[in-house]
Amino acid sequence: MSAREIPFNRPYVTGRELSYVAEAHRNGQLAGNGPFTRRCQAWLEERIGCYKALLTHSCTAALEMAATLCEVQAGDEVILPSFTFVSTANAFVARGATPVFVDIRPDTLNLDGELVVEAISERTKVIVPVHYAGVGCDLTPYQAIARERGIFVVEDAAHSILATDEGRSLGSIGDLAAFSFHETKNLSSGQGGALAINDERLAARAEIIWQKGTNRSDFCRGAVDQYTWIDQGSSYLPGEIPAAFLSAQMEEADLITERRLAIWQTYHRELEGLEQRGWLRRPCVPEGSGHNAHIYHVLLSNAEARTRIIEFLRRKGIGAVFHYVPLHTSPAGRRYGREAGELTVTEDIAARLLRLPLWLGIEPLLPRVLRAVGEFFDTVEA
Ligand SMILES: *Cc1c(COP(=O)(O)O)cnc(C)c1O
């Protein structure tokens, strides 16, 4: 990458990560569930307001833990958007469930709650809303029905650390929630994640699943004098080294979010003119959303314009990307899942959405990005 290039993403480091990693080394405990793991979990419990948080090696792992905790099995259906990352579906498919893809709303790009209600069947075991870009997905249309029928709600909160909706933390609303600390997310340990547990009845079993199906956590607390295999589980804990790295990021989380919001606001303010001229649409953030500026996206008028702007920006050394390939159109999605009705909004949005670079340190380069976007439309208009 040349010095002139503006990558799509650049992981941020606070500067304290390596000294915390050295401290983990000095502690003489490098496997998981040590002091740094506990520090991160306490931070999550306080900031999300969940009953319990367990650090995992990825959000994917946290979703797999959720699937085990909900006792998902072959024949069960799991309702989720098609406009999401593969892990939202895969964690449940791994246990034999059928993903049922429901369309998104054209404004927030989150699951359409009314369509979720229509898609609920006798077989529905779990509903998995994704808070796209850290903008809260409204769960109210189906929360009461889910409670009545014993359907679990698992928030895919991969984008949502420190985001709120109507004053409530995202990740504190469903029975369970999965967070990601992948390099591309707001807080990162390279790869990492967490499971937030809001239904306290699930907490004891979650810890066992986390610890390879053993009661090792009870043993570490001195509650039992030996530990043994008592349930299903896997190795979901990260070691202390990524936990140490992550704890440095957590200490700066408010600052990181503020700086991301400032970048987001700059894009939003500066692109208003292009929206007014009808060249693009900016994100719709509802009143009451306390989003965390995880993503800045725009919608182009069609797929062709998106292809051309990505190429135009690439030639100027600017990384802009799109996502998601709708899961219902993917080979695995077609094999394992089914569609609940037409997914016209998903297909339309996925073809036109463009993500602009958003990372800490890009601030002085934003005028260049914005100028390039403006130039693209000037050429189109000419
Ligand atoms: C990033 C992401 C995941 C997966 O996170 P990992 O930590 O990489 O496993 C899951 N769902 C969504 C919506 C994501 O954006």
The ligand as an SDF file (V2000), in Angstrom:
LIG
                    3D

 15 15  0  0  0  0  0  0  0  0999 V2000
  -18.4780   -9.5040   12.0550 C   0  0  0  0  0  0  0  0  0  0  0  0
  -19.8140  -10.1510   12.1470 C   0  0  0  0  0  0  0  0  0  0  0  0
  -20.0110  -11.4470   12.6640 C   0  0  0  0  0  0  0  0  0  0  0  0
  -18.8870  -12.3770   12.9720 C   0  0  0  0  0  0  0  0  0  0  0  0
  -17.9650  -11.8920   13.8600 O   0  0  0  0  0  0  0  0  0  0  0  0
  -16.6220  -12.7180   14.1570 P   0  0  0  0  0  0  0  0  0  0  0  0
  -16.1500  -12.1180   15.4380 O   0  0  0  0  0  0  0  0  0  0  0  0
  -15.7120  -12.4600   13.0000 O   0  0  0  0  0  0  0  0  0  0  0  0
  -16.9680  -14.1560   14.2990 O   0  0  0  0  0  0  0  0  0  0  0  0
  -21.3110  -11.9070   12.8330 C   0  0  0  0  0  0  0  0  0  0  0  0
  -22.3710  -11.1580   12.4890 N   0  0  0  0  0  0  0  0  0  0  0  0
  -22.2280   -9.9260   11.9530 C   0  0  0  0  0  0  0  0  0  0  0  0
  -23.4510   -9.1350   11.6010 C   0  0  0  0  0  0  0  0  0  0  0  0
  -20.9470   -9.3950   11.7390 C   0  0  0  0  0  0  0  0  0  0  0  0
  -20.8090   -8.1910   11.1790 O   0  0  0  0  0  0  0  0  0  0  0  0
  1  2  1  0
  2  3  1  0
  2 14  2  0
  3  4  1  0
  3 10  2  0
  4  5  1  0
  5  6  1  0
  6  7  2  0
  6  8  1  0
  6  9  1  0
 10 11  1  0
 11 12  2  0
 12 13  1  0
 12 14  1  0
 14 15  1  0
M  END
$$$$
